[in-house]
Amino acid sequence: MKAKVGWILSGFIGLTWCAVSDGQAFSSADLSRLKRTNECVTCNLVRANLSGVKLIGANLAGSNLTEANLTNADLSKANLREVNLTGANLQGANFSGARWTNGRYCKEGSIETCEY
């Protein structure tokens, strides 16, 4: 009987977590597409772990990277136009030559932020 209650309770907790987090976490299909094609326009990458990933020249225009982990990611020459980076960890991220969220281009050597 205890086992049944445990399974029911954990199922309930799992469903509750899914309901609360719905729309709050990244889309695994979007993340897979980005890794496969280096392109993911208007994707949901909220809280995605992209730490150390090489996204040189990637097209991420209009994507949501809120609270994503971009630590030491290489986004040089990437298209980040209209990307939401609110709360994202940009420590050590390379934005050299990237098109920034406002459409301007980052100078070579732009690390952790875009220098115009």
DSSP file with accessible surface (Angstrom, degrees, kcal/mol):
  #  RESIDUE AA STRUCTURE BP1 BP2  ACC     N-H-->O    O-->H-N    N-H-->O    O-->H-N    TCO  KAPPA ALPHA  PHI   PSI    X-CA   Y-CA   Z-CA
    1    1 A M     >        0   0  177      0, 0.0     4,-2.1     0, 0.0     5,-0.2   0.000 360.0 360.0 360.0 -40.5    0.0    0.0    0.0
    2    2 A K  H  >  +     0   0  190      1,-0.2     4,-2.5     2,-0.2     5,-0.2   0.882 360.0  54.3 -61.6 -36.9    2.9    2.4    0.8
    3    3 A A  H  > S+     0   0   67      2,-0.2     4,-2.5     1,-0.2    -1,-0.2   0.921 107.7  49.4 -63.8 -42.2    4.4    1.8   -2.6
    4    4 A K  H  > S+     0   0  147      2,-0.2     4,-2.6     1,-0.2     5,-0.2   0.928 111.7  48.2 -62.2 -44.8    1.1    2.7   -4.3
    5    5 A V  H  X S+     0   0   78     -4,-2.1     4,-3.1     1,-0.2     5,-0.2   0.918 111.1  51.8 -62.2 -41.1    0.8    5.9   -2.3
    6    6 A G  H  X S+     0   0   36     -4,-2.5     4,-2.8     2,-0.2     5,-0.2   0.924 111.6  45.8 -61.3 -44.9    4.4    6.7   -3.1
    7    7 A W  H  X S+     0   0  199     -4,-2.5     4,-2.3     2,-0.2    -1,-0.2   0.914 114.7  47.8 -65.8 -41.6    3.8    6.3   -6.9
    8    8 A I  H  X S+     0   0  121     -4,-2.6     4,-2.5     2,-0.2    -2,-0.2   0.943 114.0  47.3 -63.8 -44.8    0.6    8.3   -6.8
    9    9 A L  H  X S+     0   0   96     -4,-3.1     4,-2.8     1,-0.2     5,-0.2   0.937 113.1  47.1 -64.3 -45.1    2.3   11.1   -4.8
   10   10 A S  H  X S+     0   0   62     -4,-2.8     4,-2.5    -5,-0.2    -1,-0.2   0.886 111.6  52.1 -67.7 -32.6    5.4   11.2   -7.0
   11   11 A G  H  X S+     0   0   38     -4,-2.3     4,-2.5    -5,-0.2    -1,-0.2   0.925 110.9  47.8 -64.3 -41.8    3.1   11.2  -10.1
   12   12 A F  H  X S+     0   0  131     -4,-2.5     4,-2.7     2,-0.2    -2,-0.2   0.934 112.3  48.4 -64.2 -45.0    1.1   14.1   -8.6
   13   13 A I  H  X S+     0   0   98     -4,-2.8     4,-2.8     1,-0.2    -2,-0.2   0.923 111.7  50.6 -62.5 -42.7    4.3   16.0   -7.8
   14   14 A G  H  X S+     0   0   33     -4,-2.5     4,-2.3    -5,-0.2    -2,-0.2   0.928 112.0  46.4 -61.1 -44.5    5.6   15.4  -11.3
   15   15 A L  H  X S+     0   0  129     -4,-2.5     4,-2.3     2,-0.2    -1,-0.2   0.907 112.5  50.6 -65.6 -39.6    2.4   16.7  -12.9
   16   16 A T  H  X S+     0   0   59     -4,-2.7     4,-2.5     2,-0.2     5,-0.2   0.940 110.2  49.7 -63.8 -44.2    2.4   19.7  -10.6
   17   17 A W  H  X S+     0   0  163     -4,-2.8     4,-2.7     1,-0.2    -2,-0.2   0.926 110.8  50.0 -60.9 -43.1    6.0   20.5  -11.5
   18   18 A C  H  X S+     0   0   69     -4,-2.3     4,-1.2     1,-0.2    -1,-0.2   0.911 111.2  49.0 -62.4 -40.9    5.2   20.2  -15.2
   19   19 A A  H  < S+     0   0   76     -4,-2.3     3,-0.2     1,-0.2    -1,-0.2   0.916 114.6  44.7 -66.2 -40.5    2.2   22.5  -14.9
   20   20 A V  H  < S+     0   0  110     -4,-2.5    -2,-0.2     1,-0.2    -1,-0.2   0.902 119.4  40.8 -70.4 -39.3    4.3   25.1  -13.0
   21   21 A S  H >X S+     0   0   18     -4,-2.7     3,-3.1    -5,-0.2     4,-0.7   0.525  80.3 130.5 -91.0  -2.9    7.2   25.0  -15.3
   22   22 A D  T 3< S+     0   0  133     -4,-1.2    -3,-0.0     1,-0.3    -4,-0.0  -0.263  85.6   6.4 -54.2 125.0    5.3   24.8  -18.6
   23   23 A G  T 34 S+     0   0   53      2,-0.1    -1,-0.3     3,-0.1    -2,-0.1   0.449 112.8  91.3  82.1  -3.1    6.7   27.4  -20.9
   24   24 A Q  T <4 S+     0   0   96     -3,-3.1     2,-0.3     2,-0.1    -2,-0.2   0.581  77.9  56.8-100.7 -14.6    9.5   28.2  -18.4
   25   25 A A  S  < S-     0   0   38     -4,-0.7    21,-0.3     1,-0.1    22,-0.2  -0.773  93.4 -84.2-117.1 165.6   12.2   25.7  -19.6
   26   26 A F        -     0   0   77     20,-1.2     2,-0.6    -2,-0.3    19,-0.2  -0.178  40.1-110.9 -66.8 157.7   13.9   25.3  -23.0
   27   27 A S     >  -     0   0   36     17,-2.7     4,-2.5     1,-0.2     5,-0.2  -0.798  17.1-151.0 -87.6 121.8   12.4   23.2  -25.8
   28   28 A S  H  > S+     0   0   92     -2,-0.6     4,-2.5     1,-0.2     5,-0.2   0.862  98.8  55.2 -63.9 -31.0   14.5   20.1  -26.3
   29   29 A A  H  > S+     0   0   65      2,-0.2     4,-2.3     1,-0.2    -1,-0.2   0.920 109.0  47.1 -66.4 -41.3   13.5   20.1  -30.0
   30   30 A D  H  > S+     0   0   28      2,-0.2     4,-2.5     1,-0.2    -2,-0.2   0.923 112.6  48.9 -65.4 -43.7   14.8   23.7  -30.3
   31   31 A L  H  X S+     0   0   20     -4,-2.5     4,-2.4    13,-0.2    -2,-0.2   0.924 111.6  49.5 -63.2 -40.8   18.0   22.8  -28.6
   32   32 A S  H  X S+     0   0   61     -4,-2.5     4,-2.2     1,-0.2    -1,-0.2   0.917 110.4  50.5 -63.3 -42.7   18.5   19.8  -30.8
   33   33 A R  H  X S+     0   0   93     -4,-2.3     4,-2.9     2,-0.2     6,-0.5   0.918 109.7  51.0 -62.6 -42.4   17.9   21.8  -33.9
   34   34 A L  H  X S+     0   0    2     -4,-2.5     4,-2.5     1,-0.2    -2,-0.2   0.943 112.5  45.5 -61.1 -46.5   20.4   24.5  -32.8
   35   35 A K  H  < S+     0   0  138     -4,-2.4    -1,-0.2     1,-0.2    -2,-0.2   0.865 118.2  44.2 -65.3 -34.3   23.1   21.8  -32.2
   36   36 A R  H  < S+     0   0  168     -4,-2.2    -2,-0.2    -5,-0.2    -1,-0.2   0.878 131.8  16.1 -77.9 -39.3   22.3   20.1  -35.5
   37   37 A T  H  < S-     0   0   72     -4,-2.9    -3,-0.2     2,-0.2    -2,-0.2   0.514  88.5-125.3-116.8 -10.3   22.0   23.1  -37.8
   38   38 A N  S  < S+     0   0   57     -4,-2.5    21,-1.6    -5,-0.4     2,-0.3   0.752  83.8  97.3  64.4  23.4   23.6   26.0  -35.9
   39   39 A E  B     +a   59   0A  98     -6,-0.5    -2,-0.2    19,-0.2    21,-0.2  -0.991  35.2 156.4-143.6 134.8   20.3   27.9  -36.5
   40   40 A a    >   -     0   0    1     19,-3.3     3,-0.8    -2,-0.3     2,-0.3  -0.564  19.2-168.4-159.1  83.7   17.3   28.4  -34.3
   41   41 A V  T 3  S-     0   0   56      1,-0.3    21,-0.2    -2,-0.1    20,-0.1  -0.642  75.9  -3.5 -81.5 133.4   15.2   31.4  -35.1
   42   42 A T  T 3  S+     0   0  108     19,-2.6    -1,-0.3    -2,-0.3    21,-0.2   0.832  96.7 161.4  52.4  42.4   12.6   32.4  -32.5
   43   43 A a    <   -     0   0    4     -3,-0.8    21,-3.0    18,-0.2     2,-0.9  -0.520  46.3-120.4 -90.4 158.2   13.5   29.3  -30.4
   44   44 A N  B     +e   64   0B  46     19,-0.2   -17,-2.7    -2,-0.2   -13,-0.2  -0.856  46.1 151.3 -97.9 102.5   12.7   28.7  -26.7
   45   45 A L    >   +     0   0    0     19,-2.5     3,-2.0    -2,-0.9   -19,-0.2  -0.074  16.5 158.5-121.3  31.4   16.1   28.2  -25.1
   46   46 A V  T 3  S-     0   0   11      1,-0.3   -20,-1.2   -21,-0.3    21,-0.2  -0.358  76.2  -4.6 -59.8 127.0   15.1   29.5  -21.6
   47   47 A R  T 3  S+     0   0  116     19,-2.6    -1,-0.3     1,-0.2    21,-0.1   0.625  93.6 158.6  61.9  17.8   17.5   28.1  -19.0
   48   48 A A    <   -     0   0    0     -3,-2.0    21,-2.7    18,-0.2     2,-0.9  -0.437  44.2-125.6 -69.9 144.1   19.4   26.0  -21.6
   49   49 A N  B     +g   69   0C 105     19,-0.2    21,-0.1     1,-0.1    -1,-0.1  -0.816  45.0 154.3 -93.7 102.5   22.9   25.0  -20.7
   50   50 A L    >   +     0   0    1     19,-2.5     3,-1.8    -2,-0.9    -1,-0.1  -0.011  18.8 155.5-114.2  25.5   25.1   26.2  -23.6
   51   51 A S  T 3  S-     0   0   54      1,-0.3    21,-0.2    22,-0.1    19,-0.1  -0.326  73.4  -3.7 -60.0 124.8   28.2   26.5  -21.5
   52   52 A G  T 3  S+     0   0   42     19,-2.7    -1,-0.3     1,-0.2     2,-0.2   0.469  94.6 147.5  73.3   4.3   31.4   26.2  -23.6
   53   53 A V    <   -     0   0   40     -3,-1.8    21,-2.3    18,-0.2     2,-0.8  -0.455  48.8-129.8 -76.6 140.4   29.4   25.5  -26.8
   54   54 A K  B     +i   74   0D 150     19,-0.2    21,-0.1    -2,-0.2    -1,-0.1  -0.826  36.8 162.2 -92.5 108.6   30.8   26.8  -30.1
   55   55 A L    >   +     0   0    4     19,-2.9     3,-2.2    -2,-0.8     2,-0.1  -0.261  12.9 169.2-118.9  42.3   28.0   28.7  -31.9
   56   56 A I  T 3  S-     0   0   82      1,-0.3    21,-0.2    22,-0.1    19,-0.1  -0.373  74.7  -2.0 -61.6 122.2   30.2   30.6  -34.3
   57   57 A G  T 3  S+     0   0   41     19,-2.5    -1,-0.3     1,-0.2    21,-0.1   0.570  93.7 161.5  73.2  10.3   28.0   32.3  -36.9
   58   58 A A    <   -     0   0    0     -3,-2.2    21,-3.1    18,-0.3     2,-0.8  -0.273  38.5-133.6 -64.1 146.2   24.8   30.8  -35.4
   59   59 A N  B     +ab  39  79A  41    -21,-1.6   -19,-3.3    19,-0.2    21,-0.1  -0.894  41.3 152.6-103.5 106.3   21.5   32.4  -36.3
   60   60 A L    >   +     0   0    0     19,-2.5     3,-2.3    -2,-0.8   -18,-0.2   0.113  18.5 161.8-116.3  17.6   19.5   32.8  -33.0
   61   61 A A  T 3  S+     0   0   19      1,-0.3   -19,-2.6    18,-0.2    21,-0.2  -0.080  70.1   1.9 -47.9 129.8   17.4   35.8  -34.2
   62   62 A G  T 3  S+     0   0   30     19,-2.7    -1,-0.3     1,-0.2    21,-0.1   0.497  96.5 142.2  73.5   6.6   14.3   36.4  -32.0
   63   63 A S    <   -     0   0    2     -3,-2.3    21,-2.3    18,-0.2     2,-0.7  -0.363  52.3-123.7 -81.4 159.3   15.1   33.5  -29.6
   64   64 A N  B     +ef  44  84B  57    -21,-3.0   -19,-2.5    19,-0.2    21,-0.1  -0.900  35.6 162.7-106.2 109.0   14.5   33.5  -25.9
   65   65 A L    >   +     0   0    2     19,-2.5     3,-2.3    -2,-0.7    -1,-0.1  -0.076  17.2 162.0-113.2  30.2   17.7   32.7  -23.9
   66   66 A T  T 3  S-     0   0   26      1,-0.3   -19,-2.6    22,-0.1    21,-0.2  -0.293  75.3  -4.9 -53.5 129.1   16.4   34.0  -20.6
   67   67 A E  T 3  S+     0   0  101     19,-2.4    -1,-0.3   -21,-0.2    21,-0.1   0.646  95.8 155.2  57.6  20.3   18.6   32.7  -17.8
   68   68 A A    <   -     0   0    1     -3,-2.3    21,-2.5    18,-0.2     2,-0.8  -0.418  48.2-120.1 -72.5 152.7   20.5   30.5  -20.2
   69   69 A N  B     +gh  49  89C  50    -21,-2.7   -19,-2.5    19,-0.2    21,-0.1  -0.852  42.5 160.4 -97.1 105.5   24.0   29.5  -19.3
   70   70 A L    >   +     0   0    1     19,-2.3     3,-2.4    -2,-0.8    -1,-0.1   0.049  15.7 157.4-110.8  22.1   26.4   30.8  -21.9
   71   71 A T  T 3  S-     0   0   21      1,-0.3   -19,-2.7    22,-0.1    21,-0.2  -0.270  77.8 -10.5 -53.3 123.6   29.5   30.7  -19.8
   72   72 A N  T 3  S+     0   0  107     19,-2.5    -1,-0.3   -21,-0.2     2,-0.2   0.645  95.9 153.5  58.3  19.7   32.5   30.5  -22.2
   73   73 A A    <   -     0   0    1     -3,-2.4    21,-2.6    18,-0.2     2,-0.8  -0.492  45.0-130.3 -74.9 147.1   30.3   30.0  -25.2
   74   74 A D  B     +ij  54  94D  30    -21,-2.3   -19,-2.9    19,-0.2    21,-0.1  -0.866  39.3 158.5-102.8 102.1   31.7   31.2  -28.6
   75   75 A L    >   +     0   0    2     19,-2.3     3,-2.1    -2,-0.8    -1,-0.1  -0.015  19.1 152.8-109.2  25.4   29.0   33.3  -30.2
   76   76 A S  T 3  S+     0   0   15      1,-0.3   -19,-2.5    22,-0.1   -18,-0.3  -0.333  74.1   3.5 -61.0 137.3   31.4   35.2  -32.5
   77   77 A K  T 3  S+     0   0  125     19,-1.8    -1,-0.3   -21,-0.2    21,-0.2   0.589  98.3 146.0  61.9  14.4   29.7   36.3  -35.7
   78   78 A A    <   -     0   0    1     -3,-2.1    21,-2.9    18,-0.2     2,-0.8  -0.450  54.8-120.2 -77.6 153.3   26.3   35.0  -34.4
   79   79 A N  B     +bc  59  99A  40    -21,-3.1   -19,-2.5    19,-0.2   -18,-0.2  -0.859  40.8 162.2 -95.2 107.4   23.0   36.7  -35.2
   80   80 A L    >   +     0   0    3     19,-3.0     3,-2.1    -2,-0.8    -1,-0.1   0.096  16.1 153.2-111.7  20.4   21.5   37.7  -31.8
   81   81 A R  T 3  S-     0   0   84      1,-0.3   -19,-2.7    21,-0.1    20,-0.2  -0.277  76.7  -4.7 -57.9 126.3   19.1   40.3  -33.2
   82   82 A E  T 3  S+     0   0  135     19,-2.3     2,-0.3     1,-0.2    -1,-0.3   0.696  93.9 153.0  60.7  25.0   16.1   40.6  -30.9
   83   83 A V    <   -     0   0    7     -3,-2.1     2,-0.7   -21,-0.1    -1,-0.2  -0.646  45.0-130.4 -81.7 137.6   17.3   37.7  -28.6
   84   84 A N  B     +f   64   0B  64    -21,-2.3   -19,-2.5    -2,-0.3    -1,-0.0  -0.824  33.5 167.4 -90.9 113.5   16.2   37.9  -25.0
   85   85 A L    >   +     0   0   27     -2,-0.7     3,-2.4   -21,-0.1   -18,-0.1   0.116  17.3 153.2-110.8  19.4   19.3   37.5  -22.8
   86   86 A T  T 3  S-     0   0   94      1,-0.3   -19,-2.4   -20,-0.1   -18,-0.2  -0.257  77.6  -5.1 -55.4 123.1   17.6   38.6  -19.5
   87   87 A G  T 3  S+     0   0   61      1,-0.2    -1,-0.3   -21,-0.2     2,-0.1   0.530  95.4 149.4  72.1   6.4   19.4   36.9  -16.6
   88   88 A A    <   -     0   0   17     -3,-2.4     2,-0.8   -21,-0.1    -1,-0.2  -0.431  53.0-119.1 -72.9 146.3   21.6   34.8  -18.9
   89   89 A N  B     +h   69   0C  68    -21,-2.5   -19,-2.3     1,-0.1    -1,-0.1  -0.790  37.8 170.2 -86.5 109.9   25.1   34.0  -17.6
   90   90 A L    >   +     0   0   35     -2,-0.8     3,-2.4   -21,-0.1    22,-0.2   0.219  18.4 147.9-105.4  12.6   27.5   35.6  -20.1
   91   91 A Q  T 3  S-     0   0  119      1,-0.3   -19,-2.5   -20,-0.1   -18,-0.2  -0.263  80.8  -7.2 -57.0 119.2   30.7   35.0  -18.2
   92   92 A G  T 3  S+     0   0   19      1,-0.2    -1,-0.3   -21,-0.2     2,-0.1   0.465  94.0 151.4  75.7   2.0   33.5   34.5  -20.7
   93   93 A A    <   -     0   0    0     -3,-2.4    19,-3.0   -21,-0.1     2,-0.6  -0.420  41.8-134.0 -69.8 138.8   31.2   34.4  -23.7
   94   94 A N  B     +jK  74 111D  40    -21,-2.6   -19,-2.3    17,-0.2    17,-0.2  -0.849  31.3 167.4 -99.4 118.3   32.7   35.6  -26.9
   95   95 A F    >   +     0   0    0     15,-3.4     3,-2.4    -2,-0.6    11,-0.3   0.114  19.9 152.6-113.9  18.6   30.6   38.1  -29.0
   96   96 A S  T 3  S-     0   0   10     14,-0.4   -19,-1.8     1,-0.3    12,-0.2  -0.281  78.6  -5.3 -55.6 122.7   33.3   39.2  -31.4
   97   97 A G  T 3  S+     0   0   19      9,-1.1    -1,-0.3   -21,-0.2    10,-0.1   0.516  99.3 144.2  71.6   5.9   31.7   40.3  -34.7
   98   98 A A    <   -     0   0    0     -3,-2.4     8,-2.9     9,-0.2     2,-0.8  -0.404  57.6-118.4 -75.6 151.6   28.2   39.2  -33.5
   99   99 A R  B     -cD  79 105A  81    -21,-2.9   -19,-3.0     6,-0.2     6,-0.2  -0.841  41.0-138.5 -88.0 114.8   25.1   41.1  -34.5
  100  100 A W    >   -     0   0   30      4,-3.5     3,-2.4    -2,-0.8   -18,-0.2  -0.066  25.4 -91.0 -75.3 173.6   23.8   42.2  -31.1
  101  101 A T  T 3  S+     0   0   40      1,-0.3   -19,-2.3   -20,-0.2    -1,-0.1   0.764 127.1  49.8 -57.1 -27.5   20.2   42.2  -29.8
  102  102 A N  T 3  S-     0   0   72    -21,-0.2    -1,-0.3     2,-0.1     3,-0.1   0.326 121.9-103.8 -95.7   5.9   19.7   45.8  -31.0
  103  103 A G  S <  S+     0   0   12     -3,-2.4    -2,-0.1     1,-0.3     2,-0.1   0.281  82.1 124.3  93.1 -12.4   21.0   45.0  -34.5
  104  104 A R        -     0   0  141     -5,-0.1    -4,-3.5     1,-0.1     2,-0.4  -0.456  62.5-114.1 -79.2 157.8   24.5   46.7  -34.0
  105  105 A Y  B     -D   99   0A 147     -6,-0.2     2,-0.2    -2,-0.1    -6,-0.2  -0.749  23.3-126.3 -97.0 139.1   27.6   44.7  -34.5
  106  106 A b        -     0   0    7     -8,-2.9    -9,-1.1    -2,-0.4    10,-0.2  -0.578  26.1-115.2 -81.8 142.1   30.0   43.9  -31.7
  107  107 A K    >   -     0   0  126      8,-3.8     3,-1.3    -2,-0.2     8,-0.3  -0.333  41.8 -86.9 -68.1 156.0   33.7   44.8  -32.0
  108  108 A E  T 3  S+     0   0  130      1,-0.2    -1,-0.1   -12,-0.2     3,-0.1  -0.378 117.9  35.3 -58.4 141.6   36.4   42.1  -32.1
  109  109 A G  T 3  S+     0   0   56      1,-0.3     2,-0.9    -3,-0.1    -1,-0.2   0.554  75.8 152.6  86.0   9.2   37.4   41.2  -28.6
  110  110 A S    <   +     0   0    1     -3,-1.3   -15,-3.4     5,-0.1     2,-0.4  -0.639  18.6 176.0 -75.0 106.2   33.8   41.6  -27.2
  111  111 A I  B     -K   94   0D  82     -2,-0.9   -17,-0.2   -17,-0.2   -18,-0.1  -0.963  63.2  -7.8-117.4 131.1   33.8   39.3  -24.2
  112  112 A E  S    S+     0   0   97    -19,-3.0     2,-0.3    -2,-0.4   -22,-0.1   0.193 134.9  31.8  72.1 -16.0   30.9   39.0  -21.8
  113  113 A T  S    S-     0   0   65    -20,-0.2     2,-0.6     2,-0.0   -18,-0.3  -0.971  90.1 -98.3-157.7 165.1   29.2   42.0  -23.4
  114  114 A b        -     0   0    9     -2,-0.3     2,-0.5    -4,-0.1   -18,-0.1  -0.825  29.5-163.3 -95.4 120.1   28.9   43.6  -26.8
  115  115 A E              0   0  109     -2,-0.6    -8,-3.8    -8,-0.3    -5,-0.1  -0.897 360.0 360.0 -98.2 130.2   31.2   46.5  -27.4
  116  116 A Y              0   0   89     -2,-0.5   -10,-0.2   -10,-0.2   -12,-0.0  -0.595 360.0 360.0 -89.7 360.0   30.2   48.7  -30.4
